[in-house]
Amino acid sequence: MIRQGTSYGILLRALAALCFSLMTACMKWASMIESVSAGEMVFYRSLFGLPVVLFWIFSRGEGLAAITTRRPLVHLWRCGLGVSGILLIFEGLKHLSLADATTIGFTAPIFATLLSIVLLSEQVGRHRWAAIAVAFLGVVVVLRPGMEGAPSLVGLLLALSGAFVAASVTVTLRQLGKTESTTSIVFWFFVACCVVGGTISLFNGHAHSLTGYGVLAVGGLAGGLAQLLMTSSLRHAPVSTLAPLDYLQMVGAVLLGWALFSDVPTLTTLTGAGLIAASGLYTAWRERVRRREVTPPAPNASV
């Protein structure tokens, strides 16, 4: 029997994954039809997404008190990492197909695990090491070095760098989340993206058509909504249940890439994506099993 609220959390997370796919597709489209730079992508994503975040904050009755912080310097560090990561990801997106870029983005959990070993001294068992090995194999398959039709090396390096920085953000959030609310973390990140992206756009940005602004607006709104849905889903279901649904972004990327750009994913891309997804799903399953073994069930609890 599914616990009350869990199914709703699953629905929210699935919708969040699809919104993230839509945001990425819009940014890819804007870069193709309007030559939008990575800095502009960051700016417009945050400009149009920030109202959604603000609506979420005030609709919950939290007000400005929800965005206060006791650790501004740590927020600054987290925002610096986050903005750097998203700039790299968006720049890589300009050189890669939607499916390849999304697939490479899912290497972030691999890097996060490795960083947690080095920086947080976490213990990693043989199951997680095996999952990491499978995921890296998936990356090699996607890279298909030396093969005809291999993805842009520049794009792959940018995307992998972005995934590594995103992993660094994950490790930072584990520390920041101990004292700061999710609301303040999300809000200040969007503000930082607006400031940094806007500053960059002053130097390499340019005016766009109404169609271009419309695509950027849809991408920004989708990104803000995705953040809202993803965060809200955690109130209804545990992370170990929700995390596998994030891989719906790969499905969304393949479908939108085919519909918008006539990109048909290669067999190697699909195989590599499958290996990376299998690695992530296995890790999530093992985490769930481990927690059940460590935490005894509550009396009279229904499963």
N, C-alpha and C positions, 0 to 999 in steps of 0.2 A: 504494500500500500504506500503510495507516494505521500510524503509528509505534506501537510497543509502549507500552501504558499510556494512550494518547490516548483510546481509546474508553471506558475506565474513567473517565477524567476528565470526559468528556462526560456519562456517565451520572450521576456525582455532581453535576455542575452542574445538570443537568435536574431532579434530585430536590430540589436546593437551591431552585430557582425555584418548584417546586410547594409546598415547605414554607413559603417566604415568602408565597405566595398564601394558604395555609391560616392562617398567623399573622394576616395582615391581615384575612381574613374573620372569624376568631374575635374580633378586637378590635372590628370593626364590629358583629358580632352582640351582643357584650357591651354595647356602648354603646347598642344599641337595646332590649334586653330588661331591662337592669339599670341604665341611665343611668350607666355607668362613665365617669369623667372621664379626660382625656388623661393626667393625672398617675398615676392608678391603672393605666392601660394600660401605661405605661412601667414602673411598679413591678412589676406581676405578670408582665409579659413577661420582665423580668430575673430576678425571684425564681425562676420556674419554669425559665428557660433557663440560669441559672448552674450548676445541677448537671450539666447536659449538658456545659457548657464545662469544668468541673472534671474530669469523667470523662474527657474528651478529653485534658486535660493529663496526668493521672496514668496513663492507659492507654498513653501514649507514653513513659512513663518519664522525663519531663522534671522532674517535681516542682516545688517552689517556686522553684527557680533559674530556671525559665522565665519567671516573672512579675516578676523584678527589672528595674529600669530605671535608666538613667543620666541620663535627662532627665525627671524628674518634672513640671517646670513645663510642658514641651511636652505631656506626657500630660494635664495638667490643662486646658490650652487645647483640646486635641483633644476631651476628654470634655465640656467645656463646650459646644463647638460641636455635638457629636454629640447630647447630651441636648436641647439647644434645638431642633435639627432634628427629632428624633423626636417631641417634644412638639407642634411645629407640624403635622407630618404626621398624627399621631393626632387632633389637634383638627380638622384639615381633613377627615379621614375621617368624622367624625361628621356632616358637612354634605353629603357627596358620595356618589354611588354607588361601589361597589367598583371598577368599570371606570374611571370618571372619575378617581378618586383614584390608582389604579395608573398610569394613562396620564400624568397630570401628574407623578407621581414620576419618570418616565423623562426628564424634562427636565433632571435633575441633570447628566448628562454634557455637555449644552450649556453650562450655567453653568460647569462645571469647565473646559471648553476656553477660555471667555472669561476666567476667572480666571487660568488658566495663562499667558495672553498678558500680562495686566496684572502679575501677581505674580512669575511665573517667567521672563518674557521669552521664552517659547517661540514658535517660528516656526510659523505656521499657513498652509498652502497653500490654493489655490483649491478643492481637493476638500473640505477640511474646512469652509471657509466656505460652500460650496454645501450641505453636509450640515446645517450650523447653520440656514441659511435654510429648508430643507425642514422641519426639526424645529419651528422657530418657526411656520411655516405650519400645521403639525399642531396646535400649541397653540391658534392662533386658531380653527381648525375646531372643536376641542373646546369652546372658550369660547363659540362661536356668539353673539357679542354682539348684543343686540337681538332675538334670535329667541325665539319662544315655547318654553318648556320648557328654557331654558338652565340650566346648573348654578348652584348657589348661588355668588354672587359672593364671599361671605365664605369659603366653603369653598375656592374656587379660589385666593384670595389666600393663605390659610393653606397650602395645598398647594404653591403656587409658592414661597412663602417657605421652606417646609421643604426643597424641592428645592434652592434656592439655598444654604441652610446646609449641606445634604448635600454639595454641590459644594465648598464651602469646606473641609469635612472631607477630601474627596479630595485637595485640594491640600496640606493639612497632612500627610496620611498619606504623601505622596511624600517629604516631608522626614523625618518621624519614622521611616519604614521603613528609612532608611539606617543607623540605629544600633539600632533596637529590633526585637525579634522580633514576629511576628504574634501569637503566644500572649499576650505581655504586653499588646499593644494591645487584643486582644479581651477579655481578662480584666478589665482596668481600666475598660474602657468599660461592661461589664456591672455592675461594682461601682458605678460612678458613677450608672448608671441606677437601681440599687436605692436608693442613698442619696437622690438628688434626687427620684425618683418617690415613695419612701416618705415623705419630708418633706412633699411637696405633698399626699399622701394624708391626712396627719394633719389637714389643714385642710379639705379638700373631699371626702374619701373617706367611704364608709359601708359597712355590712355588706351582703353579697349572699347570694343563695340558693345552694344546693349546685349547681344548674345553672349559675349565673353563675360560681362559682368553677371549676367543671369546664371551662367554655368558656375562661376565662382561663388555666387550667393547660395546656389543649391548645395554646392560642396561644403561651404561653411556651415550652413544650417544642418546638413546631414552629419557633419563632424560634431557639432554641438549636441545634437540629439543623440548621437551614438554614445558620447561621453555620459549624458544623462541616463540613458537606458542601461549602460554597462554598470554604472555606479548603483543605480536603483536595484538592479538584479541581485546585488550582493546582500540586500536587505531581506531577500526571500529564499535564498538558497546558498549553500556553501561553495567556496571557490572550486573545490575539487569536482563538484557536479557541473559547474558552469564553464570551466576552462575549456573543455573539449569543444564547446559550441563555437569558440572563437575561430575554429578551422572552417566554419562556414564562409569566412572571408575568402578562402581559396576558391570555393564554389562560385561565390559572387564575382570574383575577379575573372574567372574563366568565362562565365556567362556574359558579363558586361563587356569584357574584351572582345568577345565574338560579336556581340550585338552592335557595339559602337565603333570598333576599329577593325572588324573582320579578322581579328587575330585568332587563329586556330592553334591552341597549345600543342606543342610537339609531344611525342611519346616520352621523351626524356624529361620534359618539364612535369608531365603528369606523374611519371614514376618517382622523380625526386620529391615532388610535393607529397605523394603518398607516403614515402619513407619518413619525411619530416613530420607529417601529420601522425603517422603511426607511432613515432617516437614520443610526440607530445601526449597523445592519448594514453599510451602505456604508462608514461610518467604520472599523469593525472590519476589513472587507475591505481597505481602502486601507492600513491600518496593517500588515496582514500582507504585502501586496505591497511596501510600502516597506522592511520589514525584510529581505525576501528580496533586494531590490535592493542594500541596504547590506551585508548579511552574506553572504559567499560560502558555498556549500554545503560541508559537510565531505567529504573524500575517501571514495568508496565508500558514501556515505549513500544509503539507500533513501527514497523519497518516497511 
